[in-house]
Amino acid sequence: MRDNSSDYRDIFLNDRPLMDARAPVEFLKGAFPGVLNLPLMNDIERQKVGTCYKQHGQDAAIELGHQLVGGQVKAERVEAWAAFARAHPNGYLYCFRGGLRSQITQQWLKEAGIDYPRVIGGYKAMRTFLLETTLQAVAECNFVVVGGMTGTGKTEVISALTNSIDLEGHANHRGSSFGKRATVQPGQIDFENRLAIDILKQRAAGTEQFVLEDESRLVGTCSLPLELYQGMQEYPLVWLEDSFEGRVERILGDYVIDLCAEFIRVHGIEDGFRLFAERLLQSLSNIQKRLGGERYQRLLAIMQAALDEQQRSGNVDLHRGWIEGLLREYYDPMYAFQRESKAARIEFAGEQAAVIAYLKARQANA
């Protein structure tokens, strides 16, 4: 049998297969990418055992657990664990703290003829390791932030670099009031875990200088780690520029053409377009107070007409009307103020090709 492991770095760097023996309610609160939840006890069983433990102690709780998970129920769960172990011979199992539940799972597997290692310290220790990974990077590494007006293609710059961290990708959100995608965002813990594993792998590959997109504290519902966000208020800034027309076309592509296609791919043609239209209208409604009543009603009428025409003929040209209005009257004044307030931190400004070349040279010279 391979040894039980507390080498969390190896586990995450090498994407070791992991079997989570916690109850489903615990798993849904937060987990690691690609992990399979095969619980020792379901939520109801766990609740009963927990109550028994508080009232009558550990021995009584263990006895109740064996009564609840016995016979056919036990056989089915052991078979599911065994199937995982056979499919993933280089993996591990774990519970919350690496205690009783993972030890029982390991013991029952052994009785079924399979020696399978567990993670010492369990979920809690691995989660702590990942949180510390991010904090260490903030303390030890260099960071540079890419800023720019809405629609300049900051995400395209991030994707063109090998030393970037795609915060919006990890959060599954484009970062603006219109940034929701057709699929749901990860939970906060899942977001933090994805971010940390990305950092861990990049540092293991030798990266010590990271490029981030300028973000607010919240990317949709996902909150950036506080220390990283605080650092982003001080890191050097590279400012991305593009023509007004280029920005309008990019927003049309990202937030209308591509987002509509994404909704249709996930939900089908009829429901997909309806949900896409609802999402666009809701996004505009979300900034209604900041727009003011007259401006909101005017842009809403343009957006509704554009959606009607898109549904009728597939033509998206009318969407440029509300995009241009939002940029000129709402986003650009706000970003112009931000650029002025951050001017002292800007070390380079230019269009996309020049910014990518500058950041690659910056990394090479680091």
C-alpha positions in Angstrom: 0.0 0.0 0.0 1.2 3.5 -0.7 1.7 5.6 2.4 -0.9 8.1 3.6 0.1 11.5 2.5 0.5 15.0 3.9 2.4 16.2 0.8 -0.3 18.7 -0.3 2.0 20.3 -2.7 2.4 17.0 -4.6 -1.3 16.4 -4.5 -2.2 19.7 -6.2 0.8 20.1 -8.5 0.1 16.6 -10.0 -3.7 16.7 -9.9 -3.8 13.5 -7.8 -7.3 12.0 -8.0 -9.2 12.7 -4.8 -12.2 11.0 -3.2 -14.1 13.1 -0.7 -15.8 11.1 2.0 -17.5 14.1 3.6 -21.3 14.5 3.5 -22.8 16.2 0.4 -23.7 19.3 2.4 -20.0 19.8 3.4 -18.9 19.1 -0.2 -21.3 21.7 -1.6 -19.8 24.4 0.7 -16.4 24.0 -1.0 -14.2 21.4 -2.6 -11.2 21.0 -4.9 -11.3 20.9 -8.7 -12.1 17.5 -10.1 -12.8 15.8 -6.8 -15.5 13.1 -6.5 -17.8 13.1 -3.5 -18.4 9.5 -2.3 -19.6 10.1 1.2 -19.4 7.6 4.1 -22.6 9.1 5.4 -25.3 11.1 3.7 -26.6 14.4 5.2 -29.3 12.9 7.3 -27.1 10.1 8.6 -24.3 12.6 9.5 -26.8 14.8 11.3 -28.1 11.8 13.4 -24.6 10.7 14.3 -23.6 14.2 15.2 -26.5 14.6 17.5 -25.7 11.2 19.1 -22.1 12.3 19.6 -23.1 15.5 21.5 -25.6 13.6 23.7 -24.0 10.3 24.3 -20.3 10.5 23.3 -18.1 9.0 20.6 -18.6 5.3 21.2 -22.4 5.6 20.9 -22.0 7.8 17.8 -19.8 5.2 16.1 -22.2 2.4 17.0 -25.1 4.4 15.5 -23.0 5.1 12.4 -22.5 1.4 11.9 -26.2 0.7 12.3 -27.2 3.5 9.8 -24.5 2.4 7.2 -24.7 -1.3 7.2 -25.9 -4.2 5.1 -26.8 -3.3 1.5 -26.2 0.5 2.1 -22.6 -0.3 3.2 -22.0 -2.7 0.3 -23.1 -0.2 -2.3 -20.9 2.5 -0.8 -17.8 0.2 -0.5 -18.3 -0.8 -4.1 -18.4 2.8 -5.3 -15.2 3.5 -3.3 -13.6 0.4 -4.8 -14.5 1.4 -8.3 -12.9 4.8 -7.7 -9.8 3.2 -6.3 -9.4 0.8 -9.2 -9.9 3.6 -11.7 -7.5 5.9 -9.9 -4.7 3.8 -8.4 -2.5 6.9 -7.7 -5.3 8.8 -5.8 -6.2 9.4 -2.2 -9.3 9.6 0.0 -10.0 12.2 2.7 -12.7 13.5 5.1 -12.8 16.8 6.9 -9.9 16.5 9.2 -8.4 13.1 8.1 -10.0 11.5 11.1 -12.6 8.9 11.8 -14.6 9.0 8.6 -11.6 8.6 6.3 -10.1 5.9 8.6 -13.4 3.9 8.5 -13.6 4.3 4.7 -10.0 3.1 4.4 -10.7 0.2 6.7 -13.8 -0.9 4.9 -11.9 -0.7 1.6 -9.1 -2.9 3.1 -11.7 -5.5 4.2 -12.8 -5.5 0.5 -9.2 -6.3 -0.6 -8.1 -2.7 -1.5 -5.4 -0.8 0.3 -6.0 2.9 -0.5 -4.2 5.8 1.1 -5.8 8.8 2.8 -4.8 12.4 3.1 -3.5 13.2 6.6 -5.2 16.3 7.9 -8.0 15.9 5.4 -9.9 18.7 3.7 -9.1 21.3 6.4 -5.3 20.8 6.0 -5.4 21.0 2.2 -7.6 24.1 2.3 -5.2 25.8 4.8 -2.3 24.9 2.5 -4.0 26.6 -0.5 -4.9 29.7 1.4 -1.3 30.0 2.6 -0.1 29.4 -1.0 -1.9 32.6 -2.2 -0.7 34.6 0.8 2.9 33.5 0.2 2.6 34.6 -3.4 1.3 38.0 -2.5 4.2 38.4 0.0 7.0 37.0 -2.2 6.1 37.7 -5.9 5.9 40.7 -8.2 2.6 41.7 -9.7 1.6 44.0 -12.5 -2.0 45.0 -13.3 -3.6 45.5 -16.7 -6.1 48.4 -16.7 -8.0 50.1 -19.4 -11.4 51.4 -20.6 -14.3 48.9 -21.0 -14.0 46.9 -24.1 -10.2 47.4 -24.7 -9.6 43.6 -24.5 -7.9 43.2 -21.2 -8.9 39.6 -21.0 -7.3 39.0 -24.4 -4.1 40.3 -23.0 -4.3 38.0 -20.0 -4.9 35.0 -22.2 -1.9 35.8 -24.4 0.5 35.7 -21.5 2.0 32.6 -19.8 2.5 34.4 -16.5 -1.0 35.7 -16.1 -3.7 34.8 -13.6 -7.2 34.9 -15.1 -9.3 36.0 -12.2 -12.4 36.3 -14.3 -11.9 32.8 -15.7 -11.6 31.3 -12.2 -14.7 33.3 -11.2 -16.6 32.4 -14.4 -17.7 36.0 -14.8 -16.6 38.9 -17.0 -16.2 41.3 -14.0 -18.7 44.0 -15.0 -22.4 44.7 -14.4 -23.0 42.7 -17.7 -20.5 40.0 -16.8 -22.7 37.0 -15.8 -22.3 34.0 -18.0 -24.8 31.3 -19.0 -23.3 28.9 -16.5 -23.1 29.5 -12.7 -20.2 30.9 -10.8 -18.2 28.7 -8.4 -18.7 29.2 -4.7 -16.3 31.4 -2.9 -14.2 28.5 -1.5 -14.0 26.8 -4.9 -12.9 30.1 -6.5 -10.2 30.6 -3.9 -9.0 27.0 -4.3 -8.8 27.3 -8.1 -6.9 30.5 -7.8 -4.4 29.0 -5.3 -3.8 25.9 -7.5 -3.1 28.1 -10.5 -0.6 30.2 -8.5 1.0 27.0 -7.1 1.5 25.5 -10.5 2.9 28.6 -12.1 5.4 29.2 -9.2 6.5 25.6 -9.5 7.2 26.3 -13.2 9.3 29.2 -12.2 7.0 32.2 -12.5 7.6 34.9 -9.9 6.1 37.8 -11.7 2.3 37.7 -12.4 0.0 39.8 -14.5 -3.6 40.4 -13.3 -6.5 42.3 -14.8 -7.6 45.3 -12.8 -10.7 44.2 -10.9 -12.9 45.4 -8.1 -13.0 43.4 -4.9 -16.0 41.4 -6.3 -15.9 39.5 -9.6 -19.6 38.8 -9.7 -20.2 37.0 -6.4 -16.6 35.9 -6.0 -14.5 38.0 -3.6 -10.8 38.4 -4.3 -8.6 37.5 -1.4 -8.2 40.6 0.7 -4.4 40.7 0.6 -4.3 40.3 -3.1 -6.9 43.0 -3.7 -5.1 45.4 -1.3 -1.9 44.8 -3.3 -3.7 45.5 -6.6 -4.3 49.1 -5.4 -0.6 49.6 -5.3 1.0 47.3 -8.0 2.4 48.9 -11.2 -0.2 49.5 -13.9 -0.1 48.9 -17.6 -2.9 50.8 -19.4 -4.5 49.2 -22.5 -5.9 51.5 -25.2 -8.1 51.0 -28.2 -10.3 53.1 -30.5 -13.9 53.7 -29.6 -15.1 51.8 -32.6 -12.8 48.8 -31.8 -14.2 48.7 -28.2 -17.8 48.8 -29.4 -17.2 45.9 -31.8 -15.4 43.9 -29.0 -18.3 44.4 -26.6 -20.8 43.5 -29.3 -18.9 40.2 -29.9 -18.4 39.4 -26.2 -21.7 40.5 -24.6 -24.1 39.9 -27.5 -22.9 37.5 -30.1 -20.8 35.2 -27.9 -23.1 35.4 -24.8 -26.2 34.6 -26.9 -24.4 31.6 -28.5 -23.3 30.4 -25.0 -26.9 30.6 -23.7 -28.2 28.7 -26.7 -25.5 26.0 -26.3 -26.4 25.5 -22.7 -30.3 25.9 -22.9 -31.3 25.2 -26.5 -32.4 27.7 -29.1 -35.8 28.9 -27.8 -35.0 29.0 -24.0 -31.4 30.1 -24.7 -32.4 33.3 -26.5 -35.1 34.1 -24.0 -32.7 33.7 -21.1 -30.0 35.6 -22.9 -32.4 38.5 -23.5 -33.6 38.4 -19.8 -29.9 38.5 -18.7 -29.1 41.5 -20.9 -32.2 43.4 -19.7 -31.5 42.5 -16.1 -27.9 43.7 -16.4 -29.1 47.1 -17.6 -31.6 47.2 -14.8 -28.9 46.6 -12.3 -27.3 49.9 -13.0 -30.6 51.8 -13.4 -30.1 54.0 -10.3 -26.6 55.0 -11.5 -27.8 55.8 -15.0 -30.8 57.8 -13.9 -34.4 57.4 -15.0 -34.3 59.2 -18.4 -31.0 57.6 -19.6 -32.1 54.2 -18.4 -35.4 54.3 -20.3 -33.7 55.6 -23.5 -31.1 52.8 -23.5 -33.7 50.2 -22.5 -35.8 51.1 -25.5 -32.7 50.7 -27.8 -31.8 47.4 -26.2 -35.3 46.0 -26.5 -35.5 47.0 -30.1 -32.1 45.4 -30.8 -33.2 42.2 -29.1 -36.5 42.1 -31.0 -34.6 42.5 -34.3 -32.0 39.9 -33.3 -34.7 37.4 -32.5 -36.6 38.2 -35.7 -33.7 38.2 -38.2 -30.5 37.3 -36.4 -29.1 40.8 -37.1 -27.2 42.4 -34.2 -26.4 45.8 -35.6 -28.9 47.7 -33.5 -27.1 46.6 -30.3 -24.4 49.1 -31.1 -26.8 51.8 -30.1 -27.0 51.0 -26.4 -23.3 49.9 -26.3 -22.2 53.3 -27.7 -24.6 55.1 -25.3 -23.3 53.2 -22.2 -19.7 53.8 -23.1 -20.0 57.5 -23.8 -22.4 58.4 -21.0 -21.6 55.9 -18.2 -18.4 53.8 -18.5 -16.0 56.2 -20.1 -16.4 59.1 -17.7 -16.0 56.6 -14.8 -12.9 55.0 -16.3 -11.4 58.4 -17.2 -11.6 59.4 -13.6 -10.0 56.1 -12.5 -7.1 56.5 -15.0 -6.4 60.0 -13.6 -6.5 58.7 -10.0 -4.1 55.9 -11.0 -1.8 57.9 -13.3 1.2 57.8 -11.0 1.2 53.9 -11.2 1.0 53.7 -15.0 4.4 52.5 -16.3 3.3 51.8 -19.9 0.3 52.6 -22.1 -0.5 51.4 -25.6 -2.7 49.3 -27.8 -3.0 45.5 -27.5 0.0 44.3 -29.5 2.3 46.8 -27.8 1.0 46.0 -24.3 1.5 42.2 -24.8 5.0 42.8 -26.2 5.9 45.1 -23.2 4.6 42.6 -20.7 6.4 39.7 -22.3 9.7 41.7 -22.3 9.0 42.7 -18.6 8.7 39.0 -17.7 11.8 38.1 -19.7 13.8 40.8 -17.9 12.4 39.9 -14.4 
